[in-house]
Amino acid sequence: MDHLVNNNERVDSLQILKGDATLEEAKVFLLRADTALRLANKHLLAVSIEAGINFERAFEIHQAEKKNGLVPYWEHWIKEITHLGKSPVARLRQISRLLAPYPKFKQL
């Protein structure tokens, strides 16, 4: 099946289907789009796990330094740096706690 791809393949952009195409021609474009979405989601999971690990470690460092002096609230500090709110960061930290112990999740 030519629409199956290697896990290492990357799709940087997709061609846009022309309005006068047939359904048979559309199948090729849709299979390529489906493949691109699957690859992007696989890559996103690996990045999410790694980002979550970094957020988790930064949180631990923040908590330790908070005991030693004046450190802004975690939510304010992380938003100032990353522009991410408390919930997305917490979700990434949770993803890393659940999936990081299983390295094959980064290689799906």
C-alpha positions in Angstrom: 0.0 0.0 0.0 1.6 3.2 -1.1 -0.2 5.4 1.4 1.6 3.7 4.3 4.7 5.6 5.3 7.8 5.1 7.4 7.6 6.5 10.9 10.6 8.7 10.2 8.9 10.4 7.2 7.8 14.0 7.6 5.2 15.8 5.6 6.0 19.5 5.6 3.1 20.6 3.4 0.3 19.2 1.4 -0.9 20.0 -2.1 -4.4 21.5 -2.3 -7.0 19.5 -4.3 -8.4 21.5 -7.3 -12.1 22.2 -7.4 -12.5 20.3 -10.7 -10.9 17.1 -9.5 -12.7 13.8 -9.5 -13.4 11.7 -6.4 -10.8 9.2 -7.6 -8.2 12.1 -7.7 -9.4 13.3 -4.3 -8.6 9.9 -2.7 -4.9 10.4 -3.4 -5.0 13.9 -1.7 -7.0 12.6 1.2 -4.8 9.6 1.9 -1.8 12.0 1.9 -3.6 14.3 4.3 -4.5 11.4 6.5 -0.9 10.3 6.6 0.3 13.8 7.3 -2.1 14.1 10.2 -1.0 10.8 11.7 2.6 11.7 11.5 2.0 15.1 13.0 0.1 13.6 15.9 2.9 11.1 16.5 5.4 13.8 16.6 3.2 15.9 18.8 2.9 13.2 21.4 6.7 12.8 21.6 7.1 16.6 21.9 4.4 16.8 24.5 6.0 14.1 26.7 9.4 15.9 26.5 7.9 19.3 27.1 6.0 17.9 30.1 9.2 16.5 31.6 10.8 19.9 31.3 7.7 21.6 32.9 7.7 19.1 35.7 11.4 19.6 36.4 11.0 23.4 36.3 8.1 23.1 38.7 10.2 21.1 41.1 13.0 23.7 40.9 10.5 26.5 41.3 9.1 24.8 44.5 12.6 24.4 45.9 13.6 28.0 45.2 10.3 29.2 46.6 11.3 27.9 50.0 14.5 30.0 49.8 13.1 33.4 49.0 10.9 35.5 46.9 9.9 33.7 43.8 6.7 34.7 41.9 3.8 32.3 41.8 4.3 29.4 39.5 1.3 30.4 37.3 2.7 33.9 36.8 6.3 32.8 36.3 5.5 30.2 33.7 3.0 32.4 31.8 5.6 35.2 31.6 8.1 32.8 30.1 5.9 30.6 27.8 2.6 32.5 27.5 0.9 29.2 28.5 -1.7 29.2 31.2 -1.9 26.9 34.2 -4.1 24.3 32.6 -2.1 23.5 29.4 1.1 23.3 31.5 -0.6 21.0 34.1 -1.9 18.8 31.2 1.6 18.5 29.7 3.1 17.7 33.2 0.4 15.0 33.6 1.1 13.5 30.2 4.8 13.3 31.0 4.2 11.7 34.4 1.9 9.0 32.8 3.9 8.3 29.6 7.5 9.2 30.2 8.2 5.9 32.0 7.3 4.2 28.7 9.9 5.4 26.1 8.2 3.6 23.2 5.3 6.1 23.4 7.8 8.6 21.9 8.5 6.3 19.0 5.0 5.3 17.9 
